[in-house]
C-alpha cells in the first residue's frame, strides 16, 4: 500500500512539474513571442502530462490539457465569446485519422499557423471581428479586420452570418516586409509573430501595410440558409459570398492516406504558414451529435506529421556572433537525410537550451525538421554535458560573458567595437552602388561575420576557403555558393568611385566619391593624403565631409584595411570617367516629382553624374536647375526655386540639354 501511495505521490509531483514547465513555455510563446523549448520537446512533455493525468485521474487547475489558451494582454476592448472556442485534439498517425473518420466523408485542410478570428456580418456588412484570445474572451479588432487584404466589407447575404477563420501573413509577404528592415535584430522571427502583432495593432494603418489575409475554416451561423447538412456546401457558399476558404480535399477512409501525402508533398511550396492538417466530418449533424470534451470538439481533429527522426553525432558547436553582441550556439552534426534534403546544422538558440539538452561534442543526438522545414534537435541520447563555452568572441577575440535575462541564459561579446556589431558597414560595401556583390544580403553577411569567415573587407574575396561550411548554411546550397563566388569575382573588377563609396566614410556618397575621383584624376594615393584645403576645393565637399575624410585616413587600422582591400581589386578606367568633363560639369540639379521617360529619378541622377554634374536633395542658392515635369505646381521645391530665380525645367527640356536620344 505504501509503495502504491509513494508511486502516486511521485507521479503527482511529476504532473506539477510538467504543468509548471509547459505553462512557462506557453506564456513565452503566445504572450512574449519567444521560445524556451522546441516544438518537439513541448509535444513530448504534453503527451507525458496527458498520460499521467489519465492514469492518476489527477488534473490541476491551470493544466495546459485543460486551459484552451491564455488571457489576452493589450488595451484592445475585450468580449466574451458566445460559445467557447476550443482547441483540437491531435494525432500523428494516419491510421488513427482513418479510425476516427470511419465510414464518414471528411474534409482535410491545412491547419494554418496564424491568429484565429471570428467575423460577424449584420445586414450584409462586417459588424464585428474578435480574436480567439483565451478561447473564452477575445479582443475586438473590427477596425483592423476592415483593412485585411481579402476580407469583404459587404456581402450579398443580408442575414446574420458568423464565421471563423485564420488571419495569416503569407511567407512571400513576410519576406518582403523583413527585406525592408535594415536592422537584422529588428526583423521578425516568423510570420505568426508578425501576424499576431499586426492584427492586434491599435492603429489599423499599420495593419493595412502588413497585407494580412483571412482564410475561413468554419461557418458558425448563417440565418435561414440550407446547406444540405454539408460542411463542403458551407465552404462553397462562403466562397460565393467573396471569402477565401482554407484549401481542402474531400476524403474517405480509403483515400485519406493519399490525400495526406499530397498535402505533405505541398508543404515546401505552400505560401500560407501551417503546422499540420485538420480533418472534420462533412456531415454537420453527425459531427454535432458527438458533442465535446472539456477542451476538444469531437467533430474535428488535428494531424501533425510524424516527424522523420534521424540519429547522428554532434561534431561541434559553432558559435555565431551578432550585432547585439549575442553569440548563438549552432549544432553542427554528421549529415543526415531529412524530408528529402541533407541536413547538418541546427540552431540551439541559447545556453539554457544547451544545458537542458546536456549537449556536448560527440554526443549521439536525434534530429528532425519542425513542421517539415526547420532542423531541430529532438533528443540527446548520451548527454555528456555542456563544456568548452568560448571565453573569447569568434569574431574579434574579446572576452565573453554569460548573462541571464529573465529565465534565459545566453553568451555575449563584451567588445563594443566588435566587427560583428558593424554589419551595416559590410552591407554598404556589398550594396549595388558600391561593390555590387549579389548574394551578400545583410542576413548572409551577419551569418558569415558571426562565424568568423569575414573580419574585414578583403576577406570577402576569399570566401572560397569555406566552401564546405557555406554550402551547409541555412538558406545556402552549392548553387547559391557558386553564384556568390562568381559575384565576388565580378566585383573584384570595379571603378575607383565605387571603391571610395564602399568604404563608408561618413557623408561620402557615390556622387561625392565621383567628384573626388575627378578632381584628383583617379589618383587614390593623393586622395587619401589630401589636406583639408584640397578637399574643400572639390565641388560638394565642405568642412564636415573634409574632416570626416581626414579622420578616416588618420587611422592606421583603416589604412591597413584599405590596403588589404586594394590588393584584391582591379581598378578599371571606364567610359564614365572619360566622359566626366561633360556638358554638366559644375552644374547642380535637384529632381522632384514623377518621371515619364526614365525608370526613376535615380536613372536621371546617374546620367547627370556621368556628364559631370551633381544632384542634391534640396533647392539652395547653389542649385542651377530644378527638374520637375509639373513646372507650374505649388510644391515647396518649386516655390523655393522661384524665390531664388532658379530655372524649373521639364524632363523633356533636360533630355534636350543632355543631348539624349530617347526610344
Secondary structure by P-SEA (a helix, b strand, c coil): caaaaaaaaaaaaaaaaaaaaaaaaaaaacccccccccaaaaaaaaaaaaaaaaacccccccccccccccccccccbbbbbcccbbbbbbbccaaaaaaaaccbbbbbbbbcccbbbbbbbcccccccccccccccbbbbaaaaaaaccccccccccccbbbbbbbbbbcaaaaaaaaaaccccccccccaaaaaaaaaacccaaaaaaabbbbbbccccccccccccccaaaaaaaaaaacccccbbbbbcccaaaaaaaaaaaacccccccccbbbbbbccaaaaaaacccccccccccccccccbbbbbbbcbbbbbbccccbbbbbbbccccccccccccccccccaaaaaaaccccccbbbbbbccccbbbbcccccccccccccccccccccbbbbbbcccccbbbbccccccccaaaaaaaaacccccccccccaaaaaaaaaacccccccccccccccaaaaaacccccaaaaaaaaaaaaaaccccaaaaaaacccccccaaaaaaaaaaaccaaaaaaaccaaaaaacccccaaaaaaaaaaaccaaaaaaaaaaaaabbbbbcccccccccccccbbbbbbccccccccaaaaaaaaaaacbbbbccccccccbbbbcccccccaaaaaaaaabbbbbcaaaaaaaaccccc
